[in-house]
Amino acid sequence: STYSSKVFRVTFLTLAASLTVPLLGVTVLLDCPIDPQPISLKEPPLLTGVLEPNIKLRKAERLWENQLVGPESIVNIGDVLFTGTADGKIIKIEDGEIETIARIGHGPCGTREDEPTCGRPLGIRVGPNNTLFVADAYYGLYEVNPGTGETKMLVSTKTLIEGQKLSFVNDLTVTQDGRKIYFTDSSSKWQRRDYLFLIMEGTDDGRHLLEYDTVTKEVKVLMVGLRFPNGVQLSPAEDFVLVQETTMARIRRYYVSGLMKGGADMFVENMPGLPDNIRLSSSGGYWVAMSAVRPNPGFSLLDFLSEKPWIKKMIFKLLSQETVTKFVPKYSLVVELSETGSYRRSFHDPNGVTVAYVSEAHEHNGYLYLGSFQSPFICRLNLQHV
């Protein structure tokens, strides 16, 4: 038996070496699509108190299931709902009926390769004249007449702004008078279809918060150096804009009026998940949707990889973005922040049973409408029942 044991060990080690050495050799020779940078993140906050895990999001009802494709952002004009979808459409839902009112891009749609021509409407807002302002990731900023479907380009991604084109237009927020639009350009290198590369690379490339003046037609760059700037929201007093910095799990604040105009500071740091869009709540605070969580206690893949760029390189040399995405837990989280950035309450859906990959929480008439960049429906949560 001793002889057999030795033979087994030798055979096993020989086999392991014969597989490992070529694999390492191939891995070294393979190109990596990203050049990841080390990122320093604090230990995630404990999920206790108002952040205590629950299943409140599972009380939400699915609406128009399998009739929508990735409704990212949601707005209302009265009781009529509008959203943009992954197949490039801007959709109106009135009395339960779904109608396509506009398309910024053109078909075919449906695959990753199609996105740049199909278009991808992301952030959507209502202007003072009940027109829609839409941020399309590939085409730029547009104004859409919801009655006629007429689209008007405001800012094109092909236009040079301070010598550089926009690459990933993401979200926008509009002043009450419609004069100013603040919007994010998430990267100067990656497009929306490569958002996972953007997160994993961790670089602070590009211009990230911009201002468009609808009267003068001028575009100004307000902030640079953010890592994946995402959702934006004007404060109720319109004295500052909040910018979600997804890769760093935090929210920055940029002052647009008052004594602090032109300055910036931190609004919320070290959040329990990766913030996507941010919207006003009826209490005077803000709803923040988290597309992924940083569980504590638990294991956070983002935190584990943050200071290990060599592992990130190995992963993306061997695996596609689609494959890596399958390893991200489908844990949905929405938090409500106070006007000063403290946590008021949180709604969870562990494992994403009812809704996964929440991109936005939009409050209207006592309900919270939940958008998702992947789900084939919109969820509605009755706030009186949670």
Phi, psi and omega per residue, in radians:
S1 nan -0.562 3.103
T2 -1.118 -0.738 3.120
Y3 -1.093 -0.758 3.140
S4 -1.104 -0.674 3.136
S5 -1.124 -0.735 3.122
K6 -1.140 -0.750 3.109
V7 -1.050 -0.725 3.135
F8 -1.096 -0.788 -3.118
R9 -1.109 -0.787 3.136
V10 -1.089 -0.774 3.140
T11 -1.097 -0.766 -3.125
F12 -1.104 -0.829 -3.124
L13 -1.134 -0.684 3.107
T14 -1.101 -0.760 3.120
L15 -1.121 -0.761 -3.133
A16 -1.080 -0.760 3.141
A17 -1.145 -0.699 -3.120
S18 -1.138 -0.441 3.109
L19 -1.582 -0.703 -3.039
T20 -1.239 -0.803 -3.080
V21 -1.044 -0.869 3.096
P22 -1.091 -0.644 -3.134
L23 -1.104 -0.778 3.119
L24 -1.118 -0.695 3.127
G25 -1.087 -0.800 3.121
V26 -1.108 -0.721 -3.116
T27 -1.089 -0.699 3.122
V28 -1.125 -0.676 -3.083
L29 -1.348 -0.469 -3.088
L30 -1.179 2.527 3.054
D31 -1.373 2.594 3.058
C32 -1.919 2.280 -3.098
P33 -1.243 -0.250 -3.109
I34 -2.129 2.763 3.048
D35 -2.099 1.363 -2.994
P36 -1.170 2.529 3.098
Q37 -1.947 2.534 3.086
P38 -1.165 2.394 -3.135
I39 -2.152 2.377 3.138
S40 -1.750 1.935 3.092
L41 -1.957 2.520 3.050
K42 -1.310 2.825 3.056
E43 -1.041 2.306 -3.099
P44 -0.984 2.621 3.115
P45 -1.151 2.598 3.097
L46 -1.157 2.383 3.095
L47 -1.451 1.305 3.131
T48 -2.301 2.998 -3.140
G49 1.097 -2.268 -3.124
V50 -1.218 -0.244 3.097
L51 -1.642 0.055 -3.124
E52 -0.957 2.264 3.133
P53 -0.976 2.473 3.117
N54 -2.597 -3.025 3.116
I55 -2.188 0.558 -3.061
K56 -1.124 -0.561 3.126
L57 -1.184 -0.332 3.120
R58 -1.279 -0.149 3.047
K59 -1.418 -0.143 3.141
A60 -1.245 2.599 3.090
E61 -1.798 2.475 3.088
R62 -1.439 2.303 -3.141
L63 -2.043 2.446 3.084
W64 0.958 0.750 -3.086
E65 -1.074 2.355 -3.129
N66 1.133 0.257 3.075
Q67 -1.934 -0.108 -3.139
L68 -2.229 2.761 3.126
V69 -2.226 1.740 3.066
G70 1.057 1.022 3.093
P71 -1.216 1.749 -2.997
E72 -1.268 -0.881 -3.021
S73 -2.300 2.637 -2.991
I74 -2.377 2.423 3.007
V75 -2.413 2.879 3.077
N76 -2.204 2.491 2.844
I77 -2.087 1.818 -2.940
G78 1.120 -2.270 3.103
D79 -1.702 0.138 3.106
V80 -1.576 2.262 -3.057
L81 -1.816 2.499 3.110
F82 -2.264 2.535 3.093
T83 -2.698 2.822 3.025
G84 -1.923 2.522 -3.028
T85 -2.125 2.918 -3.045
A86 -1.208 -0.272 3.084
D87 -1.653 0.421 2.983
G88 1.410 0.166 -3.046
K89 -1.718 2.636 2.917
I90 -1.912 2.110 -2.894
I91 -2.037 2.483 3.010
K92 -1.932 2.354 3.072
I93 -2.132 1.941 -3.105
E94 -2.271 2.209 -3.102
D95 0.939 0.642 3.096
G96 1.432 -0.112 -3.112
E97 -1.650 2.333 -3.113
I98 -1.719 2.281 3.134
E99 -2.406 2.306 3.039
T100 -1.423 2.111 -3.090
I101 -1.778 -0.392 -3.108
A102 -2.825 2.756 2.972
R103 -2.417 2.322 3.131
I104 -1.564 -0.692 3.089
G105 -1.670 -2.728 3.126
H106 -2.594 2.777 -3.108
G107 -1.238 2.997 0.050
P108 -1.317 2.809 3.118
C109 -2.300 2.740 3.040
G110 2.294 -0.428 3.139
T111 -2.034 2.903 3.114
R112 -1.032 -0.673 -3.124
E113 -1.190 -0.431 -3.107
D114 -1.367 -0.385 -2.947
E115 -0.933 -0.808 -3.076
P116 -1.051 -0.553 3.108
T117 -1.617 -0.596 3.114
C118 -1.168 -0.635 -3.056
G119 1.532 2.721 3.104
R120 -2.494 1.657 3.078
P121 -1.137 2.176 3.126
L122 -1.936 -1.754 -3.133
G123 -1.088 2.463 3.119
I124 -2.462 2.369 -3.110
R125 -2.417 2.835 3.089
V126 -1.835 2.262 3.119
G127 -1.529 3.074 -3.079
P128 -1.132 -0.396 3.129
N129 -1.758 0.349 -3.129
N130 1.069 0.492 2.915
T131 -1.639 2.829 -3.129
L132 -1.764 2.353 2.982
F133 -1.827 2.228 -3.013
V134 -2.213 2.352 3.019
A135 -1.771 1.946 3.071
D136 -1.718 2.229 -3.026
A137 -0.988 -0.549 -3.020
Y138 -1.869 -0.419 -3.040
Y139 -1.859 -0.527 3.112
G140 2.139 -2.682 -3.128
L141 -1.643 2.383 -3.123
Y142 -2.373 2.668 2.951
E143 -1.941 2.282 -3.058
V144 -2.148 2.266 3.043
N145 -1.453 1.978 -3.065
P146 -1.203 -0.295 3.136
G147 -1.478 -0.755 -3.081
T148 -1.769 -0.327 -3.088
G149 1.429 0.047 3.141
E150 -1.135 2.328 3.131
T151 -1.970 2.461 -3.134
K152 -2.250 2.125 3.123
M153 -1.290 2.290 3.081
L154 -1.808 -0.870 3.115
V155 -2.371 2.115 -3.136
S156 -1.630 2.528 3.080
T157 -1.210 -0.247 3.124
K158 -1.462 -0.236 -3.117
T159 -1.364 2.321 3.072
L160 -1.313 2.186 3.083
I161 -2.055 1.927 -3.019
E162 0.918 0.770 3.037
G163 1.436 0.150 -3.056
Q164 -2.482 2.475 3.084
K165 -1.450 2.760 3.025
L166 -1.388 2.473 -3.084
S167 -2.011 -0.543 -3.010
F168 -2.601 1.317 3.104
V169 -1.212 2.275 -2.932
N170 -2.091 -1.192 -3.063
D171 -2.341 2.915 -3.127
L172 -2.604 2.758 3.037
T173 -2.468 2.524 -2.946
V174 -2.161 2.430 3.058
T175 -1.185 2.752 -3.071
Q176 -1.079 -0.549 3.127
D177 -1.503 -0.053 3.108
G178 1.353 0.091 -3.067
R179 -1.271 -0.777 -3.050
K180 -2.006 2.422 3.009
I181 -2.115 2.157 3.071
Y182 -1.808 2.295 -3.071
F183 -2.521 2.830 -3.116
T184 -1.901 2.507 2.959
D185 -2.050 1.803 -2.897
S186 -1.182 -0.400 -3.109
S187 -2.839 2.644 3.009
S188 -1.735 0.002 -3.088
K189 -2.025 -0.786 -3.021
W190 -1.817 2.525 3.015
Q191 -1.588 3.015 -3.100
R192 -1.007 -0.653 -3.094
R193 -1.148 -0.253 3.115
D194 -1.956 0.559 -3.069
Y195 -1.052 -0.531 3.134
L196 -1.204 -0.633 3.037
F197 -1.051 -0.727 -3.126
L198 -1.080 -0.777 3.132
I199 -1.134 -0.824 -3.042
M200 -1.286 -0.536 3.115
E201 -1.218 -0.686 3.019
G202 1.301 0.246 -3.117
T203 -1.430 2.811 -3.126
D204 -1.886 0.789 -3.058
D205 -1.309 2.657 2.936
G206 1.514 -3.121 3.072
R207 -1.727 2.496 -2.909
H208 -2.203 -0.501 3.018
L209 -2.191 2.178 -3.093
L210 -2.225 2.770 3.136
E211 -2.172 2.256 3.058
Y212 -2.001 2.240 3.117
D213 -1.711 2.001 -3.054
T214 -1.238 -0.233 3.123
V215 -1.607 -0.907 -3.106
T216 -1.469 -0.258 -3.108
K217 1.168 0.305 -3.126
E218 -1.557 2.554 3.066
V219 -2.047 2.252 3.108
K220 -2.071 2.492 3.027
V221 -1.585 2.108 -3.076
L222 -1.740 -0.683 -3.109
M223 -2.365 2.529 3.027
V224 -2.330 2.965 3.014
G225 1.425 0.337 3.075
L226 -1.672 2.688 3.118
R227 -1.777 1.817 -3.099
F228 0.989 1.137 2.992
P229 -1.127 2.415 -2.977
N230 -2.269 -1.936 -3.095
G231 -1.154 2.594 3.108
V232 -2.323 2.591 -3.141
Q233 -2.646 2.208 2.990
L234 -1.239 2.538 3.039
S235 -1.232 2.771 3.116
P236 -0.964 -0.592 3.131
A237 -1.493 -0.072 3.133
E238 1.027 0.588 3.088
D239 -1.718 -0.256 3.076
F240 -2.627 2.818 3.080
V241 -2.043 2.321 3.056
L242 -1.653 2.352 -3.113
V243 -2.173 2.113 3.099
Q244 -1.360 2.230 3.100
E245 -1.879 1.593 -2.922
T246 -1.016 -0.907 -3.061
T247 -1.050 -0.568 -3.098
M248 -1.658 0.049 3.105
A249 0.923 0.894 -3.129
R250 -2.674 3.005 3.137
I251 -2.206 2.203 3.086
R252 -1.728 2.739 3.140
R253 -2.175 2.248 3.111
Y254 -2.080 2.221 -3.071
Y255 -1.528 2.198 -3.101
V256 -1.887 -0.077 3.079
S257 -2.719 2.967 3.110
G258 1.468 -2.968 -3.081
L259 -1.131 -0.468 -3.096
M260 -1.605 0.119 -3.049
K261 -0.907 2.277 -3.131
G262 1.576 -0.154 3.120
G263 -1.657 2.916 -3.132
A264 -2.541 2.633 3.060
D265 -2.651 -3.086 -3.139
M266 -1.586 2.316 3.100
F267 -1.706 -0.894 3.053
V268 -2.416 2.295 -3.127
E269 -2.027 2.672 3.006
N270 0.932 1.106 -3.112
M271 -1.402 2.823 -3.083
P272 -1.369 0.090 3.130
G273 -2.815 -3.074 3.125
L274 -1.642 1.912 -3.053
P275 -1.262 2.408 3.104
D276 -1.882 -1.770 3.133
N277 -1.597 2.777 3.123
I278 -2.344 2.369 -3.113
R279 -2.448 2.776 3.141
L280 -1.184 2.567 2.992
S281 -1.896 2.775 -3.089
S282 -1.178 -0.271 -3.131
S283 -1.489 -0.017 -3.107
G284 1.689 -0.011 3.124
G285 -1.791 -2.532 -3.017
Y286 -2.491 2.460 2.995
W287 -1.670 2.261 3.110
V288 -2.120 2.165 3.095
A289 -1.658 2.355 3.128
M290 -1.925 2.118 -3.137
S291 -1.415 -0.268 3.073
A292 -2.719 2.734 -3.102
V293 -1.958 2.827 3.026
R294 -2.057 1.416 -2.996
P295 -1.124 2.361 3.034
N296 -2.597 1.889 0.144
P297 -1.280 2.716 -3.128
G298 2.411 -3.060 -3.099
F299 -1.937 2.190 3.094
S300 -1.904 1.986 -3.140
L301 -1.078 -0.718 -3.137
L302 -1.044 -0.808 -3.111
D303 -1.182 -0.671 3.137
F304 -1.078 -0.694 -3.068
L305 -1.528 -0.203 -2.959
S306 -0.982 -0.689 -3.123
E307 -1.889 0.366 -3.129
K308 -2.213 1.153 -3.096
P309 -1.055 -0.480 -3.137
W310 -1.165 -0.579 3.077
I311 -1.219 -0.704 3.091
K312 -1.020 -0.737 3.117
K313 -1.078 -0.768 3.126
M314 -1.042 -0.775 -3.101
I315 -1.049 -0.847 -3.028
F316 -1.464 -0.130 2.939
K317 -1.328 -0.516 -3.027
L318 -1.817 -0.477 -2.999
L319 -2.172 2.620 3.079
S320 -1.436 2.907 3.080
Q321 -1.037 -0.721 -3.123
E322 -1.068 -0.691 3.138
T323 -1.205 -0.761 -3.137
V324 -1.098 -0.662 -3.133
T325 -1.016 -0.561 -3.123
K326 -1.147 -0.316 3.130
F327 -1.555 -0.117 3.125
V328 -1.441 2.120 -3.110
P329 -1.043 2.435 3.133
K330 -1.514 1.171 -3.138
Y331 -1.868 2.054 -3.110
S332 -1.724 2.442 -3.106
L333 -2.538 2.312 3.025
V334 -2.222 2.286 3.094
V335 -2.107 2.607 3.005
E336 -1.883 2.217 3.102
L337 -1.790 2.631 3.023
S338 -1.352 3.086 3.140
E339 -1.145 -0.283 3.119
T340 -1.794 -0.025 3.075
G341 1.728 0.085 3.080
S342 -1.439 2.737 -3.107
Y343 -1.418 2.224 3.106
R344 -1.673 -0.808 -3.141
R345 -2.841 2.881 -3.134
S346 -2.479 2.516 3.097
F347 -2.095 2.235 -3.060
H348 -2.077 2.727 2.919
D349 -2.479 1.437 3.122
P350 -0.977 2.363 -3.141
N351 1.237 0.067 3.080
G352 1.019 0.768 -3.074
V353 -1.121 -0.815 -3.125
T354 -1.582 -0.794 3.126
V355 -2.529 2.377 3.125
A356 -2.061 2.690 3.080
Y357 0.959 1.009 3.133
V358 -1.166 2.251 -3.122
S359 -1.845 -0.434 -3.096
E360 -2.742 2.567 3.003
A361 -2.124 1.975 -3.058
H362 -2.020 2.093 -3.087
E363 -1.611 2.348 3.110
H364 -2.700 2.099 3.067
N365 0.890 0.823 3.057
G366 1.450 0.043 3.107
Y367 -2.069 2.645 3.042
L368 -1.927 2.009 3.119
Y369 -1.626 2.226 -3.040
L370 -1.896 2.074 3.053
G371 -1.611 2.775 3.110
S372 -2.595 2.364 -3.105
F373 -1.339 -0.054 3.132
Q374 -2.193 -0.528 -3.021
S375 -1.201 2.588 3.128
P376 -1.591 0.659 -3.125
F377 -2.913 2.983 2.970
I378 -1.954 2.451 3.076
C379 -1.793 2.576 3.105
R380 -2.230 2.195 -3.100
L381 -2.007 2.189 3.086
N382 -1.372 1.973 -3.052
L383 -1.205 -0.308 3.100
Q384 -1.370 -0.218 -3.065
H385 -1.888 0.219 -3.141
V386 -2.192 nan nan
